[in-house]
């Protein structure tokens, strides 16, 4: 499955547009991670616990979007975007969305079109 933030894929053309696909996850903070984050806040620096949690959340949302695209028969998702929103204090949603497409390699499309020549 090709997933890209661009609307085109080098060497491929979009044969069919299958529409919007999305995947999301909602995560809450963990009290143990909150304590570590608070301590790190005192000295400054990256909050590794939250960085890891948000990275896992993005991957899960991406995986769910890809599953939805595959169920439609897509072999690619173009114009992929991520968005986050606060659901409540301590809980955030990560949303991944894009356009499911059926991609065809340009050299295959050219060969198929010239089949009788």
C-alpha positions in Angstrom: 0.0 0.0 0.0 1.4 3.4 -1.0 0.5 6.2 1.4 1.6 9.7 0.6 0.9 13.3 1.6 1.0 14.4 -2.0 -1.9 14.1 -4.5 0.2 12.2 -7.0 2.7 9.3 -7.0 5.7 9.4 -9.3 5.5 6.8 -11.9 1.8 6.0 -11.3 -1.5 7.4 -12.4 -4.8 7.2 -10.5 -7.0 4.7 -12.2 -9.9 5.1 -9.7 -10.7 7.4 -6.9 -12.5 5.4 -4.1 -13.1 8.3 -1.8 -12.3 9.4 1.7 -10.8 6.9 4.2 -9.9 7.6 7.8 -8.6 6.0 11.0 -8.6 7.4 14.5 -7.7 6.6 18.0 -8.4 8.4 21.3 -5.8 8.2 24.0 -5.7 9.3 27.6 -2.8 10.2 29.7 -1.4 7.7 32.3 -0.9 8.8 35.9 2.6 7.3 36.0 3.5 9.2 32.8 2.0 12.3 34.2 4.3 12.2 37.2 7.4 11.7 35.0 6.2 14.5 32.7 5.7 16.8 35.7 9.2 16.0 36.9 10.7 16.6 33.5 8.8 19.9 33.3 10.8 21.1 36.3 14.1 20.6 34.5 13.0 21.1 31.0 13.4 18.9 27.9 11.4 16.5 25.8 8.7 14.4 27.5 9.7 11.1 26.0 6.8 9.2 27.6 4.3 11.4 25.7 6.3 11.5 22.5 6.2 7.7 22.5 2.5 7.6 23.2 1.7 10.1 20.5 3.9 8.2 18.0 2.0 5.0 18.8 -1.3 6.8 18.4 -0.3 8.1 15.0 0.7 4.6 13.8 -2.5 3.1 15.1 -4.6 5.8 13.3 -2.6 5.3 10.1 -3.0 1.5 10.3 -6.8 1.9 10.7 -7.0 4.2 7.7 -5.0 1.7 5.6 -7.3 -1.1 6.7 -10.3 0.9 5.5 -8.6 1.7 2.2 -7.8 -2.0 1.6 -11.4 -3.0 2.3 -12.4 -0.7 -0.5 -9.9 -2.4 -2.9 -7.4 0.5 -2.9 -3.7 0.0 -3.3 -2.8 3.6 -2.3 -3.9 6.6 -0.3 -3.1 10.1 -1.5 -3.3 13.5 0.2 -2.9 11.9 3.7 -3.2 14.2 6.6 -3.1 14.0 10.4 -5.2 16.0 12.8 -5.4 16.0 16.6 -8.1 17.4 18.9 -8.7 17.5 22.6 -11.6 15.4 23.6 -11.5 16.2 27.3 -8.9 17.1 29.9 -6.2 14.4 29.5 -7.6 12.8 26.3 -6.8 13.5 22.7 -7.9 12.1 19.4 -5.5 11.4 16.5 -7.2 11.3 13.2 -5.5 10.2 9.9 -7.4 10.7 6.6 -6.8 10.7 2.9 -8.2 9.6 -0.4 -8.2 5.9 -1.3 -7.2 5.3 -4.9 -6.3 2.5 -7.2 -2.9 3.3 -8.7 -1.6 2.0 -11.9 2.1 2.2 -12.9 2.5 4.4 -15.9 4.6 2.0 -17.9 1.9 -0.8 -17.4 -0.8 1.6 -18.5 1.2 2.6 -21.6 1.9 -1.1 -22.5 -1.8 -2.0 -22.0 -2.9 0.9 -24.2 -0.5 -0.1 -27.0 -1.4 -3.8 -26.8 -2.7 -4.1 -30.4 -0.1 -2.0 -32.1 
